[in-house]
Amino acid sequence: MDWLGLLGTLVVDASASWARMFAALFISAILAFIFGVLAATSKTAEKIIIPIVDILQTLPILAFFPFVIAVFTIIEPPIIGVNAAVVFLIITSMLWNMIFGVYEAIKTLPSEFFEVTEIYHFDFWSRVRRLYIPAAYPRLVEQSILSWAIGLFYLVTSEIFSTGNKNYTVAYGIGSELVKLGASQNYAAYILGIVVFVVFVILTRLLFFKPLEEHSTRYLRQLPVGNTAPTQLRQVFYNILERGLKSPYVGRIRRVTKDIRIVKRHPMHLKEPQAESKELNRLYILIVFLLAAFVVYIIASNHVLLSDELQILPALAFSFVRVWSAFLLISLIAIPLCIYLVFIRKNTTKYLVLFQVLASIPATIVLPLIVQGLHSNGEAVAFVIFFLSGLWYVVFGIIASTRTLPPNIFEVQRIFGIKGKLAWKNIYIKAIIPGFITGALTGIAAEWNASIVAEYFTATGITGNTITTSVGVGIGKLLDTAISNTADFQLMELALLNLVVMILILNTFVWKRAYRNVAKVYG
């Protein structure tokens, strides 16, 4: 085997995939800033954008596939259309949490910042350059790192789907190449491909994201709980204003903003945050109710749809059981592991590097190996993919939340010698609850998105070998086969509608309520 030639091919494939990734990240960052700022500064836009984004982030990537087929595959030449389709699919996985990041960054700014812009009559573009960009930039960087990891999963998935149809094949891509090598049982070349993939991930982290993170500290450190900002943020903000203002009173900004009392407040601060939260919660509940009513209406009025629904409900129920079974195992592993590292070893830094490397390897890349290792046992393969898809969200969610714990917790534990069951019950579990809820929400969403490949997967290798895995019944399988086998878009759309309604019900009545309860205790 020509190893040097193979290595060159893999590097070219990875470079092509990374070009798609960076294109998607750049477009997502621009869109996230626009929609995030609009939602944070306009009540009307907030009521429209936030619920829509909340719905869109629950959809699996296949939900956008009909649109991709209809629009991008008619673009000439075909190579442009195919690559545009892959970039679009990656954007649908990256964008939503980036919008929320910008929205939260602007929404939590202290009111005095807006008072300064009003005093000096900043126009729209001045606010964008001197307030919105400096405030949103750190959160955008933070969310971009998460989006990149999510995008890698969907990069591979989109390229796998592309290779499944001869009309929509990417010319170069590390995802499709790894699937071909795995299906061909060329394990040496397959492992080399994974190594190349991981090297690209590490280099991206070191050469792109790390400098961005270091640069973002110029603007903002993580805000503490409440409507206050650290001294560094205030200083940087004032410096940015002073560099752009032409007023002779620039030097007095600090004193003015401390002493003056402005009667006309900025619109975004007219309501208390709690009232805004209740208003949005009512809107979520209304959307869920209307969607559910719409589903019931169209099914009741059409016998064909009723027949489709009888396929969808059992599939949704089986997938629900698989997703939550995997999540139960994730919880049983992640909670003790994180507690051990944070509270007992008191050192997570050296483990984070290992975790980040492992988390950077999408489950879709190792899917051919898992399929063959488990002898194409569909249920076992699905469980493993669900588990790997959600595990790291919970782990990183817990570890991230414990970084903000006050040091006196550890001091009290040491002074009073709190150990064993008492420490677990009164310190450890309570301390990780906020991070666990955040990680659980994102982890379960990742599992639902992974159902597309976890429950049904087929790939043909370079040598013509084919690997296939399939569960008996599942919503992921139903969505996949409705497109690839029967082109039944009506069935796929109804299945997606059922899936969205179910996830929205869980988010509205389970996770959002959990967030509110945690906020009351920890806020």
Disulfide bonds with the S-S distance in Angstrom:
none
